[in-house]
Amino acid sequence: MEREDVLEYLTEAKECLENIEAGLLNFEKTTLDGSLVERDLLDTLFRHFHTVKGSSGFFGLSGIVKIAHAAENLLDYLRNKPEVQDEETLEILLNALDILNELVVHEENSPTGGDLYSEAQIQFLEITNQKLTELKNLGMESPMDSSSQRNIKEFGLFEEENLKPSPSEEFGLFQPEPSIQSNEEFGIFQKETSTNNAEFGLFDKPNDTEQKSVIETPPNISFTKKEEKKVVQKKDIRIDTDKLDSLLDIVGEIVINEPMVTEHPDLQKLKLENFHKSALQLKKLIRSLQEITLSLRMVPISGVFSRMERLVRDTAKKTGKQVELIIAGEDTEIDKSIIEEMYDPLVHIIRNAIDHGLETPEERKEVGKSPKGKIHLTAVQSGKEVWIEVKDDGKGLQRDKILRKAISLGLIHPSDVENLKDEEVWDFLFHPGFSTANEVTDLSGRGVGLDVVRKNVTTLKGFVDVSSNQSQGTVFLIRVPLTLAIIEGLVVRKSETYFILPSIDVKETIYIKNEPINELYHNNHSIQYRENQISIVDIDLLFGKESELNHNKSIAEKYMIVTESHENQMGIVFDEILGNQSIVIKPISPLFKNINGLAGCTILGNGHAGLILDVRKLINQHMAIQNT
């Protein structure tokens, strides 16, 4: 068997295991509200485990086969004896899922034939077999009288079987087989009798009244569902991401070279009306090609969101809290390279929300809240960004406790505490090693969670905002760009050097002439911007040189770009604005890697190289220097 074939199957197996996880969590939710679990759900779970077992056997992955077969046997028995289901059975199925994930990852990283490799995995098989034997014995000893049957509800999962089959339930869900006198086969077609005039021996020929009834009756639901599935069915093809990256690079080169051709200096003095029309059409087509190419890398964020369901369940059990996760906007699409980096930040934020934010059921009752805490996980596209919000309805952040910890770590002097805004206090949470936990547990206490969040999100050119209300809860808002490959940028010139400022960081562009500037001290200037005074700098100062503004009391015929980061505004002075442009980000040369404030480089339409500024880092650095 070729290694590439095995790896391709393992990728498909991961998708199947994700479906199993979603099904098991849905299984548990159904048991919690005391309603019946649909037979279709049991059948679907059984089918998924069976598929994993069969396909893994074809590739010789014996360990995966053993675990999937054990879970399959358990589910098969539950389909016939649903009344014996208990909480322990569900835990065993979840453990089976975890072990299957371990085996898949292990086989990807170190191919060993897929056999079991730990004592815990072997013990799991014994535990599962013992549980199945226990359930079978329990099923044999179950009393059959109706009064006892009403007391069999374990774990709030299944109600007792009705003695009379209900015609409203398809496939006779959890019911004994219908009697011989029944005229319905499979609940769809009527059984043929000797006296009817059947066409082709399948369908009864309706009389006049029956024909009228048939015409007025809506089509069978099962057929409608099948037809709908055919209409909405998608045709997918699996493509290596390296090929998509190569395609994106080529499209990027086309985007760069198009203005080099259509706006070539040799054509500027010629009257070429037809050429300009064709060039405009070419520009539109290239723009469409660029958008389609970018969309190929866009995937729904639902893949990450769905994994949070299991995280919330397990964390809630460890902390003894009741938690409901409410997901919205899971269809929002984002670049695949970004979505892969969003898992860890969300894990840390949600764990913190459950462990630190939400109260215990008893504490919530005391303050008049529902015993079950709620966490809202929402995604929405806003312009060229995706906003991901994690909101809980817990006790909120404790300002005094955070400040005491910040003072003990030397992050702030006690005399400066009263002047701090809430946002500045919450920012301490992201400091490495910062934790307000009383003791270290396997969930929290080491102060690395939110530090990882800030680090990962900053790497993605995004940022995190925190807001909190006492006794009402806390909100973490993550903002990241849709893609890191191509950005919309404002092209500007300073002397002979071209710079690009990401459009999302630009608040306003202003042409200023003879505008007075205020010199607070050397290399520190401000200017009147609407109703506020904001810092004004030039590129020389941002990159460690003397500011040209030191020798001027006013600005003569310059352009000021007002930039913004975390509500901090700063004006940057340039000589010329060339306009907005789609910028293909190229990696920066190692020679410039030690220069803070550069996010990359690109080739502009005029053939010149352009430096892409990391505006947020430049603003934060300048503000930090001012504060010291």
C-alpha positions in Angstrom: 0.0 0.0 0.0 1.4 3.4 -1.0 2.1 5.8 1.9 0.3 8.6 0.0 -2.9 6.5 -0.2 -2.7 5.9 3.6 -2.2 9.6 4.3 -5.1 10.5 2.1 -7.3 8.0 3.9 -6.3 9.3 7.3 -7.4 12.8 6.2 -10.8 11.4 5.3 -10.9 9.5 8.6 -10.4 12.7 10.5 -13.5 14.2 8.8 -15.5 11.1 9.7 -14.3 11.3 13.4 -15.4 15.0 13.5 -18.9 13.8 12.4 -18.8 11.2 15.2 -17.9 13.8 17.8 -20.7 16.1 16.6 -23.1 13.1 16.8 -22.1 12.1 20.3 -22.4 15.6 21.7 -25.8 15.8 20.1 -26.5 12.4 21.7 -25.7 13.8 25.1 -27.7 17.0 24.6 -30.7 15.0 23.8 -30.4 13.0 27.0 -30.1 16.1 29.1 -33.5 17.5 28.2 -35.2 14.1 28.8 -36.5 13.7 25.2 -36.1 10.6 23.0 -32.9 10.2 21.0 -33.8 9.7 17.3 -33.1 6.3 15.9 -31.5 8.0 12.9 -28.8 9.4 15.2 -27.9 6.0 16.5 -27.9 4.6 13.0 -25.7 7.4 11.8 -23.2 6.9 14.6 -23.1 3.2 14.0 -22.6 3.8 10.3 -19.7 6.2 10.9 -17.9 3.7 13.2 -18.5 0.9 10.8 -17.1 3.0 7.9 -13.9 3.8 9.9 -13.5 0.1 10.8 -14.0 -1.1 7.3 -11.8 1.4 5.5 -9.1 1.1 8.2 -9.1 -2.7 7.7 -8.5 -2.2 4.0 -5.4 -0.2 4.8 -4.2 -2.7 7.4 -4.7 -0.3 10.4 -5.5 -3.0 12.9 -5.6 -0.8 16.0 -8.2 1.5 14.6 -10.2 -1.5 13.5 -10.2 -3.0 17.0 -11.3 0.3 18.7 -14.0 1.1 16.1 -15.3 -2.5 16.2 -15.7 -2.3 20.0 -17.7 1.0 19.7 -19.7 -0.4 16.8 -20.7 -3.5 18.9 -21.8 -1.2 21.7 -23.9 1.0 19.4 -25.4 -2.0 17.7 -26.7 -3.3 21.0 -28.1 0.1 21.9 -30.1 0.2 18.7 -31.9 -3.0 19.8 -32.0 -2.2 23.6 -32.1 1.5 23.9 -33.5 1.4 27.5 -30.2 0.2 28.9 -28.3 3.3 27.9 -26.5 5.1 30.7 -24.0 7.9 31.3 -21.1 5.4 31.4 -21.9 4.1 28.0 -21.7 7.6 26.5 -18.3 8.2 28.2 -17.0 4.9 26.7 -18.1 6.0 23.2 -16.4 9.4 23.7 -13.2 7.6 24.9 -13.3 5.5 21.8 -13.4 8.6 19.7 -10.4 10.1 21.6 -8.4 6.9 21.1 -9.3 6.8 17.4 -8.0 10.4 17.0 -4.8 9.4 18.8 -4.3 6.4 16.5 -4.9 8.5 13.4 -2.4 11.2 14.5 0.1 8.6 15.6 -0.1 6.8 12.2 0.3 10.1 10.4 3.5 11.0 12.3 5.1 7.6 12.7 3.7 4.8 10.5 3.6 1.6 12.5 0.7 -0.3 10.8 -1.9 1.4 13.0 -1.8 -1.1 15.8 -2.5 -0.3 19.5 0.6 1.2 21.1 -0.3 1.9 24.8 -1.6 -0.1 27.7 -4.5 2.3 28.1 -5.8 1.5 24.6 -5.7 -2.2 25.3 -7.5 -1.7 28.7 -10.2 0.3 26.9 -11.1 -2.8 24.8 -11.5 -4.8 28.0 -13.6 -2.1 29.6 -15.8 -1.9 26.5 -16.3 -5.6 26.3 -17.2 -5.8 30.0 -19.7 -2.9 29.6 -21.3 -4.7 26.7 -21.7 -7.9 28.7 -23.1 -5.9 31.6 -25.7 -4.2 29.4 -26.7 -7.6 27.9 -27.2 -9.0 31.3 -29.2 -5.9 32.3 -31.3 -6.2 29.2 -32.1 -9.9 29.9 -33.2 -9.1 33.5 -35.4 -6.2 32.6 -39.1 -6.8 33.7 -41.6 -6.7 30.9 -44.7 -5.3 32.7 -45.7 -1.8 31.7 -45.5 -0.4 35.2 -41.9 -1.4 35.5 -41.1 -0.2 32.0 -42.0 3.3 33.0 -39.2 3.3 35.6 -36.5 2.2 33.2 -35.5 5.7 32.0 -31.8 5.9 32.7 -29.9 9.1 32.1 -33.1 10.7 30.9 -32.5 9.1 27.5 -35.4 7.0 26.2 -39.0 6.7 27.1 -40.8 3.3 27.3 -42.0 1.7 24.1 -45.7 2.1 23.3 -47.6 -1.1 23.0 -49.4 0.3 19.9 -47.3 1.4 17.0 -47.7 5.1 16.2 -48.3 5.8 12.5 -46.5 9.1 12.9 -43.1 7.5 13.5 -41.2 6.5 10.5 -39.5 3.1 10.5 -41.3 2.2 13.8 -38.7 3.9 15.9 -37.8 1.7 18.9 -41.1 -0.2 18.5 -41.9 -3.9 18.0 -42.6 -5.0 14.5 -46.1 -4.4 13.3 -48.5 -7.3 13.2 -49.2 -9.3 10.1 -52.6 -7.6 9.7 -50.8 -4.2 9.0 -51.3 -2.9 5.5 -48.2 -0.8 5.6 -44.8 -2.0 4.4 -41.9 0.3 5.5 -44.5 2.9 6.2 -44.5 4.0 2.5 -46.3 1.5 0.2 -49.5 -0.3 0.9 -49.4 -4.1 0.9 -51.0 -5.6 -2.2 -54.2 -7.7 -1.6 -55.8 -10.3 -3.9 -58.9 -8.2 -4.6 -57.3 -5.0 -5.8 -56.4 -4.1 -9.4 -52.7 -3.3 -8.9 -50.6 -1.9 -11.7 -47.3 -3.7 -12.1 -48.0 -5.4 -8.7 -46.8 -2.3 -6.7 -49.3 0.5 -6.4 -53.0 0.3 -5.8 -55.1 2.0 -8.5 -57.0 4.7 -6.8 -60.8 5.2 -7.3 -62.3 8.6 -8.0 -62.4 9.7 -4.4 -59.0 8.3 -3.7 -57.6 10.0 -6.8 -58.8 13.4 -5.6 -57.3 12.8 -2.2 -54.0 11.8 -3.8 -53.9 15.0 -5.9 -54.5 17.2 -2.8 -52.0 15.4 -0.6 -48.5 16.9 -0.6 -45.7 14.6 -1.9 -44.1 12.1 0.4 -41.7 13.7 2.8 -38.9 11.1 2.3 -38.9 11.7 -1.5 -38.9 15.5 -1.0 -35.8 15.2 1.2 -34.0 13.1 -1.3 -34.8 15.6 -4.1 -33.6 18.5 -1.9 -30.4 16.7 -1.2 -29.7 16.2 -4.9 -30.3 19.9 -5.5 -28.0 21.2 -2.8 -25.3 18.5 -3.1 -21.9 19.9 -3.6 -19.1 18.5 -5.7 -15.8 18.7 -3.9 -12.3 17.9 -5.0 -9.3 17.6 -2.6 -6.4 19.8 -3.6 -3.0 20.1 -2.0 -2.6 23.5 -0.4 0.9 23.9 -1.9 -0.7 24.0 -5.3 -3.1 26.7 -4.2 -0.2 28.7 -2.8 1.6 28.4 -6.2 -1.6 29.5 -8.0 -1.9 32.5 -5.6 1.7 33.4 -6.2 1.2 33.4 -10.0 -2.0 35.5 -9.7 -0.1 37.9 -7.5 2.6 38.3 -10.2 -0.1 39.0 -12.7 -1.6 41.6 -10.4 1.8 43.3 -10.1 2.7 43.1 -13.8 -0.7 44.3 -15.1 -0.1 48.0 -14.3 3.5 47.7 -15.6 2.1 46.9 -19.0 -1.1 49.0 -19.1 0.5 52.1 -17.5 3.9 51.8 -19.1 5.6 55.2 -19.5 6.1 54.7 -23.3 2.3 54.7 -23.7 1.6 57.8 -21.7 2.0 60.3 -24.6 0.0 58.2 -27.1 -3.7 58.5 -27.8 -4.9 54.9 -27.6 -8.6 55.0 -26.8 -9.2 51.3 -27.8 -6.2 50.2 -25.8 -7.4 51.9 -22.7 -10.8 50.3 -23.0 -9.2 46.9 -23.4 -6.8 47.6 -20.5 -9.7 48.5 -18.3 -11.5 45.2 -19.2 -8.3 43.3 -18.5 -8.0 45.0 -15.1 -11.6 43.9 -14.2 -10.8 40.3 -15.3 -7.6 40.2 -13.3 -9.5 41.5 -10.2 -12.1 38.7 -10.6 -9.4 36.1 -11.0 -7.7 37.4 -7.9 -10.9 37.2 -5.8 -11.7 33.7 -7.1 -8.2 32.5 -6.3 -8.4 33.9 -2.8 -11.8 32.3 -2.3 -10.3 28.9 -3.0 -8.3 29.2 0.3 -11.4 30.4 2.2 -13.0 27.8 4.5 -15.9 28.1 6.9 -14.9 28.7 10.5 -17.4 26.0 11.6 -14.6 23.5 11.6 -12.9 25.3 14.6 -16.2 26.2 16.2 -17.5 22.6 16.3 -14.4 21.5 18.1 -15.2 23.9 20.9 -18.3 21.9 21.7 -16.3 19.0 23.2 -13.9 21.4 24.9 -16.8 23.1 26.7 -18.3 19.8 27.7 -15.1 18.4 29.2 -14.1 21.7 30.9 -17.5 22.0 32.5 -17.3 18.5 33.9 -13.9 19.1 35.3 -14.9 22.3 37.0 -18.3 21.0 38.1 -20.2 23.8 36.3 -23.1 23.8 34.0 -22.3 25.4 30.7 -24.2 25.9 27.4 -22.3 26.9 24.3 -24.3 29.0 21.8 -22.7 29.2 18.3 -23.5 31.8 15.6 -21.9 32.8 12.3 -20.2 29.4 11.8 -20.6 29.8 8.0 -18.3 32.8 8.0 -15.3 32.1 5.8 -11.7 32.9 6.5 -8.3 32.0 5.0 -7.2 28.4 5.8 -3.8 29.5 7.0 -5.5 31.8 9.5 -8.2 29.4 10.7 -5.5 26.8 11.6 -4.0 29.4 14.0 -7.3 30.3 15.6 -7.8 27.1 17.5 -5.3 27.7 20.4 -6.5 31.3 21.1 -10.1 30.1 21.3 -9.2 27.2 23.5 -7.5 29.4 26.1 -10.3 32.1 26.0 -13.1 29.6 26.5 -11.2 27.7 29.2 -10.7 31.0 31.1 -14.3 31.9 30.6 -15.5 28.6 32.2 -12.8 28.4 34.9 -12.6 32.0 36.0 -15.6 33.8 34.5 -18.6 31.5 35.1 -19.8 30.9 38.6 -20.8 27.5 40.1 -24.5 26.6 39.9 -25.0 27.4 43.6 -23.3 30.9 43.2 -25.4 31.7 40.2 -28.6 30.8 42.1 -27.6 33.1 45.0 -27.4 36.1 42.7 -30.6 35.3 40.8 -29.0 33.7 37.7 -29.8 30.5 35.9 -27.7 27.6 37.2 -26.4 27.0 33.7 -23.9 29.6 32.4 -23.9 30.6 28.8 -21.0 31.2 26.4 -21.7 32.8 23.1 -19.2 32.1 20.3 -19.9 34.3 17.3 -18.1 35.1 14.0 -19.0 37.8 11.6 -17.2 39.4 8.6 -16.6 43.1 8.9 -15.0 44.6 5.8 -11.7 42.9 5.2 -11.7 41.5 8.7 -13.3 38.6 10.6 -14.5 39.4 14.1 -14.7 36.5 16.5 -16.4 37.2 19.8 -16.4 35.0 23.0 -19.0 36.3 25.5 -19.9 34.8 28.8 -22.6 35.8 31.4 -20.4 35.2 34.4 -19.2 37.4 37.2 -17.0 39.6 35.1 -13.4 40.6 35.6 -12.3 41.6 39.1 -10.4 44.9 38.7 -9.0 45.0 42.3 -7.7 41.4 42.1 -6.0 42.1 38.7 -4.4 45.3 40.0 -3.1 43.5 43.2 -1.5 40.9 41.0 0.0 43.6 38.6 1.5 45.4 41.6 3.0 42.3 43.0 4.6 41.5 39.6 6.0 45.1 39.4 3.9 45.9 36.3 2.6 49.1 37.8 3.3 51.4 40.8 0.5 51.6 43.4 0.3 55.4 43.0 -0.7 55.0 39.4 -3.6 52.6 40.0 -6.4 55.2 40.3 -5.6 56.8 36.9 -5.9 53.6 34.9 -8.9 53.0 32.7 -10.6 49.6 32.8 -9.2 48.7 29.3 -5.6 49.3 30.6 -6.3 47.1 33.6 -7.6 44.3 31.4 -4.5 44.5 29.3 -2.4 43.1 32.2 -4.2 39.8 31.6 -2.1 39.3 28.5 1.2 39.8 30.2 3.4 36.6 30.3 3.1 34.8 33.6 0.1 36.7 34.7 -2.6 34.7 36.5 -5.1 35.4 39.2 -5.8 31.8 40.0 -5.2 30.8 43.7 -3.6 27.5 42.7 -2.2 25.7 39.7 -4.5 23.1 38.1 -4.5 21.3 34.8 -6.8 24.0 33.4 -5.2 27.3 34.6 -2.9 29.0 37.1 0.4 29.2 35.1 -0.3 32.5 33.4 0.3 31.3 29.8 -3.2 31.2 28.4 -4.0 34.7 27.4 -0.3 35.4 26.7 -0.6 32.8 23.9 -3.8 34.4 22.7 -2.1 37.8 22.2 1.0 36.3 20.6 -0.9 34.2 18.1 -3.4 36.9 17.1 -0.6 39.5 16.7 1.2 37.1 14.4 -1.9 37.0 12.3 -1.8 40.9 12.1 -4.9 41.0 14.3 -5.6 42.1 17.8 -7.7 41.3 20.9 -10.0 43.6 22.8 -11.5 42.9 26.2 -14.6 44.4 27.9 -16.3 43.4 31.1 -19.2 44.4 33.3 -19.3 43.4 37.0 -21.7 40.5 37.6 -22.8 40.6 33.9 -19.9 38.9 32.1 -16.9 39.4 29.9 -16.4 39.8 26.2 -13.2 38.9 24.2 -13.2 40.2 20.7 -10.6 38.9 18.2 -10.2 40.7 14.9 -8.1 39.1 12.2 -7.8 39.8 8.5 -9.6 37.6 6.0 -6.3 36.7 4.3 -2.6 37.3 4.7 -1.7 36.9 1.1 -3.1 40.0 -0.6 -4.2 43.2 1.2 -5.7 46.5 0.3 -3.2 49.2 0.9 -2.6 52.9 0.6 0.5 53.6 -1.5 2.4 56.8 -0.4 5.8 58.3 -1.1 8.4 59.9 1.2 11.3 61.4 -0.8 12.4 58.5 -3.2 11.0 55.7 -1.0 7.5 54.1 -1.4 5.5 52.8 1.5 2.2 50.9 1.8 -0.1 51.4 4.8 -2.8 48.6 5.2 -6.2 50.2 4.5 -7.7 48.8 7.7 -5.2 50.9 9.8 -6.0 54.2 7.9 -8.6 56.4 9.5 -8.3 59.4 7.2 -6.0 61.2 4.8 -5.6 65.0 5.0 -3.8 67.5 2.8 -2.3 70.1 5.1 -0.6 73.4 4.2 1.0 75.9 6.6 -0.6 74.0 9.5 1.0 74.9 12.9 2.5 72.1 14.9 3.2 72.0 18.7 6.6 70.9 19.9 6.3 69.3 23.3 9.9 68.4 23.4 12.6 67.1 21.1 11.2 64.5 18.6 7.7 64.9 20.2 5.2 66.9 18.2 1.4 67.2 18.1 -1.1 68.7 15.7 -4.8 69.7 16.0 -7.0 67.0 14.5 -10.6 67.9 14.7 -11.3 68.4 18.4 -8.2 66.5 19.7 -4.4 66.9 19.8 -2.7 63.9 18.2 0.9 62.9 17.8 2.4 63.7 14.4 5.6 62.0 13.2 7.5 61.4 10.0 9.0 58.1 8.8 12.5 59.1 9.8 11.5 59.3 13.5 9.6 56.0 13.3 12.8 54.3 12.1 15.1 55.8 14.7 16.4 58.9 13.0 16.0 62.6 13.8 12.6 64.0 13.0 12.5 66.7 10.3 9.7 68.3 12.2 12.3 69.5 14.8 13.3 72.4 12.6 9.8 73.4 11.5 7.0 75.3 13.2 4.5 74.5 10.5 3.9 71.9 7.8 4.0 73.1 4.2 2.2 71.2 1.5 2.3 67.7 3.0 -0.1 64.8 3.3 -1.0 63.5 6.7 -2.3 59.9 7.1 -4.2 59.5 10.3 -3.7 56.0 11.6 -5.3 54.2 14.5 -4.6 51.3 16.8 -6.5 50.4 20.0 -8.0 53.9 20.0 -4.5 55.5 19.8 -4.3 57.9 16.9 -1.2 59.1 15.2 -0.6 61.3 12.1 2.2 60.3 9.7 3.5 62.8 7.2 4.3 61.9 3.6 5.1 63.8 0.4 2.6 62.2 -1.9 -0.4 59.8 -1.9 -0.5 57.5 -5.0 -3.8 55.8 -4.1 -5.3 52.5 -3.0 -4.0 49.3 -4.6 -4.2 45.5 -4.1 -0.9 44.6 -2.6 0.7 41.2 -2.9 2.8 40.6 0.2 6.3 39.3 -0.4 8.6 38.1 2.4 11.1 40.7 3.5 14.8 40.2 2.9 16.8 38.9 5.9 18.7 42.2 5.8 15.6 44.0 7.1 14.3 41.5 9.6 15.8 43.4 12.5 13.9 46.5 11.6 10.8 46.8 13.6 7.7 48.2 11.9 8.0 46.4 8.5 5.4 43.8 7.7 6.8 42.9 4.2 7.4 44.3 0.8 6.0 44.3 -2.7 6.6 45.5 -6.2 4.4 48.4 -7.3 2.9 49.0 -10.7 5.5 51.6 -11.5 8.3 49.0 -11.0 9.5 50.4 -7.7 9.8 48.3 -4.5 7.4 49.3 -1.7 7.8 48.6 2.0 4.6 47.5 3.9 4.4 49.2 7.2 3.2 47.4 10.4 1.3 50.5 11.5 0.0 49.1 14.8 3.5 48.1 16.0 4.8 51.6 15.0 2.1 53.3 16.9 2.6 51.2 20.0 6.4 51.7 19.9 6.0 55.5 19.6 3.4 55.7 22.4 5.6 53.6 24.6 8.6 56.0 24.0 6.3 58.9 24.8 5.1 57.4 28.0 8.7 56.8 29.3 
